[in-house]
Amino acid sequence: MTDALGQEKTPTKPPITVGSHAVERFITRSKTKKTPEKIEKQLERMYQASREARKKDATNSLINNGFKEAKYFVRNNWVLVVVDAVLVTCYEFKGSDFDI
C-alpha cells in the first residue's frame, strides 16, 4: 500500500480502548512515574506500532481469557493482550511463549 507520493504506507490497526487494568499493569511492571493518562496514550502508540504474535499454547490462552479469543501484539519487549477491541493487560515479552 502506498501514499500519494508513492511511499510505502504502514497500515493502521483497528482502534482499541485501553482498559484501566492494562494501564495499572504497565505502571506496576515498568515502575514508571508517568500519569495514567500518559500511559494510556503510550499503550495506544505501542499497539499501533506493534506486530501480531501467536501464543504457542492457544488452549490455555483461551481459558485464561474467559473463553474469548485474545490477540497478542508485541512491541518493545512488551506483550499487549487485546480482547474484543480492548487492551486488557500487558506484560514483559518472553519469546518462548510465542510464534512470531
N, C-alpha and C positions, 0 to 999 in steps of 0.2 A: 504494500500500500504506500503511495507517495502523495506528497502535498502538491500545491500549485506550482512550486518551484522544482518539482521532480525529486525532492529529497525524501528519503525513507521516513515514514511516519511510524511512531510507536503506537500500536493500538491501545486504546484505553479499556480498562476493565469496567464492568458494570458498577454503578455506585453501591456503596455499602454504608451501613450505620456502624459506628464504633460503639460497642457496648461498654458500660461502666466497669464490668469485670475485667475486660481486656485492658482498659486504662489502669486500673488498680494493679493488675498483674505486672504490667510493664514498669510501673513506678517501683513496685516492690523488687522485681527481679533485676532491674537495671540500676537501682539505687540512685535514680535521677532526682534532682531538686526542682525540675520543671513543674509548672502548674498542670493540672489535669486537662485544661483546655489546650495547652500547647502539645501535650502528649497525644490527645485525640487527633489533632491535625498532623502530627508526626506519623502516627499509625496509619492515617489515611494516605499520606505520601508513600510510606513504606509499602502499603498494599498496592498502590498504583504502579510502583517500580518493581514489584516482586515477580517471581516466576512460580508457576504452579508446580507442586510436587505431589507424589502419590505415596501414601503411607503403606509400608510393606504389610502390616497386619491390619487389613481393612475390616476384619470381623470385630476386633477389639475397638477399633475406631468407631464403628457403627454403634456398638454397645455403649461406649463412653459418651457418645453424643446423643443419648436418648433415642436411638434408632432413627436419627435424622442424618442425611448424608452431609458430611463435613468436607469442605475443600481446604486444602493446605497450601499455603503460599510461603515461599522462603525469600528473605531479604536481610542482608547484613547480619548473618548468623542468628536470625530470629525466624521462628515459625509463627505464622498468623493463621488462626483457625476461623473459617467463615462458615456459618450455618444459616441458611435462609436469608442471605444478604446482610447478616450481622456478624461483625468481627467479635467473636465471643471470648477468645482468650489468645494469649501469645506466650511463647516460651523460647528459651535458647535452643538453637538447632543442634541436633545430634544426627549426623549424617547417616548413621547405620539404620535409622528408623525409616528412611525414605528411599524411593526410587526416583531419581531426578533425571 
